[in-house]
Structures are given as C-alpha cells and as structure tokens.
C-alpha cells in the first residue's frame, strides 16, 4: 500500500446496542490505526439481552456500498460478519471476487449469543461454496466450526479434522476459536497444512457481547498493516482478552465492550 493509512472494510450488520456489528468493528479499526469503512447488510433492533427484530438491507444496496468504498479508498483488508440472507452472501462473494478484495477475514456469524438465527441453511451452504474460497482466513467458534465441518468436536483430534474439512472448502487458513472449549481458551490455526496453537487466558465473568466481531475486526486490521497471519491472530487475541477485562454491565444482559483497549504490541 502506498497510502499512509490503510482502510479496512467491514461488511456486517448494524447493532442498535452498539456492542457488536459495524459499530464495534469501526471502533476496533480506529484503535488499530486503520481507517474503517462499512457496508451494512442488515439493521437489527437488539439490546444486551437479545435480538428483537432484523431488517434486511436489499442485496443491490449492499453491493452498491461495497462498490462505493472499493472504487475510492485504499482498502488493504476486509471482514464479513452477519450477512443474514443467502442473496447477500451471493452478492458479497461476487463483489469480493470481481474487485479482488485483499486479505478477507470471514467471521461466519450464523447465530446471535441469545440463539437467534442470523444465517439460515441455504446461506450457510452458499457461504461455504462461494465466500470461503475467497477468504484469507475464516474464524469460526466451536459451534460454527462443527456446522461448517459437519463433525462433532470432542477433542484435539476432531478439532484438527474439523479445521482440515473447513480448509477443504477453499480458505487459505482456518482459525477455530477456543472459547467454548473447557480449560484455557487456546485457538487453533490451520494454515498451509500445519496446526498452530494460539494460546490465551480465560477471563472470568459473565458473558460479553461482541467478542467474535471484536476479534475478527482486530485480525483484519493487523493483516492490513502487514502482520503475517500467526502474529495477527495472536495480537487480535491479546487485544480481545484485554477488551473482555474492561467490559461492563450497562444493561440487563451480556456485558458490553465500552472502551477499546490500546492496540496490542
């Protein structure tokens, strides 16, 4: 990149609580020293207890937002979050491919923390067939990894096999987050045939809203700034843990990340 400040594009939903989605992504981008741009895929009515209603943005409008950003800004990386509809998955994949979006991070958001479906079965199939082959890395949590791989993850061996099966869909790398596993939350990076553990520390306390969005946004920002993938994953994990430590209970449900911590070294 020749621009002094790289841009990172988030393609995701709007969260009215401010705790996840494009609102959180843009705050993370700023903390990481990159310019944030966005293409909104859906507008949610939600609070800290759950999702109340979802209004889908028409696919043509999603495509128009992506086009407007990519025609003008020096986008060095992008991430996807909540895509919500199969038609949006299709149009996002088409635009990413046609415009050769670099360093795509796919956060396969299929359900909210309260269990509300955010992407139905046809959308998941299209995500695997159309979007994952374009990704530099896909970042599922454990339930999402089981859905994408089609196998139950019960131990290290099945975890590695799930990563290999997801990689067979075409992404350059797979990062399965370890927060849902017992013990230390070690993430598993599968890249170029190697399994690389990304160690972490479990932060005690009630649930925190938006951690998956936070991690994928920080990862995209670090890739945009030139980190190699293992270093970017480790930095994003450290930054996410620091954010969880700072989370506060503002509403009646999950805690919110109210202040983005300084960028991890």
SVG drawing of the C-alpha trace seen along z (x, -y; Angstrom):
<svg xmlns="http://www.w3.org/2000/svg" viewBox="-38 -9 43 46">
<polyline fill="none" stroke="black" stroke-width="0.4" points="0.0,0.0 1.2,-3.5 -1.3,-5.3 -0.1,-6.2 -3.3,-5.0 -4.8,-1.7 -8.5,-1.3 -10.4,1.8 -13.9,2.6 -16.4,4.3 -19.4,6.0 -21.8,6.7 -25.0,5.9 -25.8,2.8 -26.3,3.4 -28.5,0.9 -26.9,1.6 -23.6,0.5 -22.0,3.7 -21.2,5.6 -21.5,5.4 -20.3,2.5 -20.4,0.2 -17.9,2.2 -15.8,3.0 -15.3,-0.6 -14.1,-1.3 -11.6,1.5 -10.3,0.4 -9.7,-3.1 -7.8,-1.6 -5.6,0.4 -4.6,-2.7 -6.5,-2.0 -9.4,-3.8 -12.7,-1.9 -15.3,-1.8 -18.5,0.3 -21.2,1.9 -24.3,2.6 -26.1,5.9 -28.9,5.7 -30.3,3.4 -31.0,5.1 -33.1,4.0 -31.3,5.5 -30.1,4.9 -27.9,6.7 -30.4,9.5 -31.0,10.4 -32.1,9.6 -35.7,8.2 -36.0,7.7 -33.9,7.8 -34.5,5.6 -32.6,6.9 -30.8,4.4 -31.5,5.2 -28.7,7.1 -28.3,4.4 -27.8,1.8 -25.2,4.0 -23.4,4.3 -23.6,0.5 -22.0,-0.2 -19.1,2.2 -18.6,0.7 -18.5,-2.9 -15.9,-2.0 -13.7,0.1 -13.7,-2.4 -12.4,-5.2 -10.5,-4.0 -7.2,-2.1 -8.8,1.0 -6.0,3.3 -8.3,5.9 -11.9,6.6 -14.0,8.7 -17.5,10.1 -19.8,10.6 -23.6,11.0 -24.7,11.5 -28.2,12.7 -29.6,13.7 -28.4,16.1 -28.8,13.4 -26.5,11.2 -23.9,14.0 -24.0,14.3 -23.6,10.6 -20.8,10.2 -18.9,13.1 -19.4,11.8 -18.1,8.3 -15.2,9.7 -14.1,11.9 -14.7,9.3 -12.9,6.5 -10.2,8.7 -10.6,7.6 -7.3,8.4 -6.9,10.2 -10.6,11.2 -11.4,12.3 -14.7,14.3 -16.4,14.4 -19.2,17.0 -21.8,15.4 -24.8,17.9 -26.4,17.2 -26.6,14.4 -25.5,15.1 -29.2,15.5 -29.6,18.2 -31.4,16.0 -30.6,17.4 -28.6,14.9 -27.9,17.0 -30.2,19.9 -29.1,23.2 -29.1,22.1 -27.0,19.1 -24.5,21.4 -24.2,23.6 -23.5,20.6 -21.0,19.2 -19.1,22.5 -19.3,22.7 -18.9,19.0 -17.3,17.0 -14.9,19.3 -12.8,19.9 -12.1,16.2 -11.0,15.9 -7.5,15.4 -8.8,16.8 -12.2,17.9 -12.7,17.5 -15.5,19.8 -16.1,20.5 -16.7,24.1 -20.4,24.5 -19.8,22.7 -16.8,25.0 -19.0,28.0 -21.6,26.6 -19.1,25.8 -17.2,29.1 -20.2,31.4 -18.4,33.2 -18.7,33.0 -15.6,31.6 -14.8,33.5 -11.0,33.5 -7.9,32.2 -8.0,34.8 -11.6,33.9 -10.7,30.2 -7.8,30.6 -10.0,32.7 -12.7,30.0 -10.2,27.4 -9.0,29.6 -12.5,30.1 -13.3,26.4 -10.0,25.7 -11.1,28.1 -13.8,25.5 -11.1,23.2 -10.0,20.6 -6.3,20.1 -6.4,20.6 -8.8,21.6 -8.8,20.2 -11.1,22.1 -11.6,20.0 -11.2,21.9 -13.5,20.0 -16.2,22.7 -13.8,25.5 -13.0,26.3 -9.8,25.2 -7.5,22.5 -9.1,20.9 -6.4,22.0 -7.3,21.0 -6.3,23.4 -4.9,22.0 -4.7,24.4 -2.5,22.9 -0.5,24.5 -1.1,27.9 0.1,27.0 -1.8,26.8 -0.6,23.8 -1.9,23.3 -2.6,19.7 -2.5,19.7 -4.7,17.4 -6.0,16.7 -9.6,17.3 -11.1,14.1 -13.7,14.9 -17.0,13.1 -20.5,13.0 -20.8,13.2 -19.6,10.3 -21.4,9.2 -19.5,8.8 -16.3,10.7 -16.3,12.5 -16.8,9.3 -14.0,7.7 -11.6,10.5 -12.2,10.6 -12.0,6.8 -8.7,6.7 -7.4,9.5 -8.4,7.8 -6.7,4.6 -3.5,6.3 -3.4,8.0 -4.0,4.7 -1.0,3.3 1.2,6.1 1.4,8.7 1.8,12.3 -1.2,14.5 0.0,16.2 1.2,12.8 -2.0,11.1 -4.1,13.9 -2.0,13.7 -2.3,9.9 -6.0,9.9 -6.4,12.5 -4.5,10.4 -6.5,7.3 -9.8,9.2 -8.8,10.5 -7.9,7.0 -11.3,5.8 -13.2,8.5 -11.4,7.5 -12.7,3.9 -16.3,5.0 -19.1,3.6 -22.7,4.4 -24.7,1.5 -27.9,3.4 -29.8,6.4 -27.9,9.0 -24.4,9.5 -21.7,7.1 -20.6,4.6 -17.1,3.6 -17.3,-0.1 -13.7,-1.1 -11.4,0.4 -8.1,1.1 -4.8,-0.2 -3.5,1.9 -1.6,5.0 2.1,4.8"/>
</svg>
